[in-house]
Amino acid sequence: MPVFSVDYRFKDESRNHRFELNQPALLASDAAMHLLELHFGDSENSLIMPNADAGPDEIIEQAGQLGLTDIRVTHAEG
C-alpha cells in the first residue's frame, strides 16, 4: 500500500504526517481533507468541514482558513 508524506504548516508551525492509503496518488486537496479530519475530526462543530460536494479549491481554501497551509505531498518509502 502506498505511503504518502505530507509536509504542511499548521498555525505557522511546520509539521509532517504520513498516510498509508490504498490509492495510487494523493492530491493536495485530498491531503487537506485528511489533515482537516486529523486536526478537527473530533470537533463538535461539523461546520468546520467542507461540504461533501466541495471542489479541490474550496477544500484548500477551507483548510487555509483553519490554519492548514503550504500542503505538499510526496511518495514516501514504505
LINURRA-V576771 format. One record per residue. SS is DSSP state (H for helix, E for strand, L for the rest). PHI is phi in whole degrees, -180 to 180 (none if undefined). OMEGA is omega as a letter, one per 40 degrees, with the letter a starting at -180 (* if undefined). Layout:
ss:SS phi:PHI omega:OMEGA
ss:SS phi:PHI omega:OMEGA
This chain:
ss:L phi:none omega:a
ss:E phi:-64 omega:i
ss:E phi:-115 omega:i
ss:E phi:-116 omega:i
ss:E phi:-100 omega:a
ss:E phi:-118 omega:i
ss:E phi:-97 omega:a
ss:E phi:-161 omega:i
ss:E phi:-114 omega:i
ss:E phi:-121 omega:a
ss:L phi:54 omega:i
ss:L phi:68 omega:i
ss:E phi:-110 omega:i
ss:E phi:-66 omega:i
ss:E phi:-142 omega:i
ss:E phi:-143 omega:i
ss:E phi:-141 omega:i
ss:E phi:-110 omega:i
ss:E phi:-120 omega:i
ss:E phi:-102 omega:a
ss:E phi:-128 omega:i
ss:L phi:-89 omega:i
ss:L phi:-155 omega:a
ss:L phi:-76 omega:a
ss:L phi:-147 omega:i
ss:L phi:-134 omega:i
ss:L phi:-75 omega:i
ss:H phi:-58 omega:i
ss:H phi:-67 omega:i
ss:H phi:-68 omega:i
ss:H phi:-63 omega:i
ss:H phi:-60 omega:i
ss:H phi:-63 omega:i
ss:H phi:-61 omega:a
ss:H phi:-69 omega:i
ss:H phi:-60 omega:i
ss:H phi:-65 omega:i
ss:H phi:-63 omega:a
ss:H phi:-87 omega:a
ss:H phi:-126 omega:a
ss:L phi:-63 omega:a
ss:L phi:-88 omega:a
ss:L phi:-64 omega:i
ss:L phi:-76 omega:a
ss:L phi:-97 omega:a
ss:H phi:-71 omega:i
ss:H phi:-68 omega:i
ss:H phi:-67 omega:a
ss:L phi:-79 omega:i
ss:L phi:-63 omega:i
ss:L phi:-61 omega:a
ss:L phi:-61 omega:a
ss:L phi:-98 omega:a
ss:L phi:-65 omega:i
ss:L phi:-83 omega:a
ss:H phi:-55 omega:a
ss:H phi:-65 omega:i
ss:H phi:-67 omega:i
ss:H phi:-66 omega:i
ss:H phi:-62 omega:i
ss:H phi:-63 omega:i
ss:H phi:-61 omega:i
ss:H phi:-60 omega:i
ss:H phi:-62 omega:i
ss:H phi:-64 omega:a
ss:L phi:-99 omega:i
ss:L phi:96 omega:i
ss:E phi:-98 omega:a
ss:E phi:-135 omega:i
ss:E phi:51 omega:a
ss:E phi:-79 omega:i
ss:E phi:-129 omega:a
ss:E phi:-112 omega:i
ss:E phi:-136 omega:i
ss:E phi:-72 omega:i
ss:E phi:-109 omega:i
ss:L phi:-75 omega:a
ss:L phi:-48 omega:*
